[in-house]
């Protein structure tokens, strides 16, 4: 299983909402917040546990970055969806 990378350009005021949206998508492994010149401001490893208790302080840090920089880039590292195996069980043939 590999990684897929994407990049989004956002305005500072849109940053927190976009980060929240990306985290809730579920297949994101890491978010890297940079300015237009590529300077990294924040790198967030996203794990299953980040949805709960760690989300609020993390979004506060993202908000602080958004207040400092007008135009940002978010690099998103995603888990590549595993290909379906040919020998996996199929629901169309119920077992007897």
C-alpha positions, 0 to 999 in steps of 0.5 A: 500500500502506497501513499497519494499526495495532493495539494490545496491552496487556501486563504488563511481564514479557510484553513481551519475548516479545510483541515477539519474536513480533510481529517474527517475524510478518514484516509489522510495520514499527514497534513503539511501546512506551508506558505506560498514559498514552501516554508513548513509551518505545521506538520500534523500526523493524522491517526485514528485517535486524533479525531477525539481529544487531540482535535481541539488543540490541533485546530487551535494551532492551525488557527494560529498559523492562519492568523499569521499567513494570508495564503497557504498550501496544504499538502495531504498525504493519503493512504492509497486504497488497497486493490480488491483481491480476486480471491476475497469472499464475494457476497453474491455467492452465499455459503451453504 
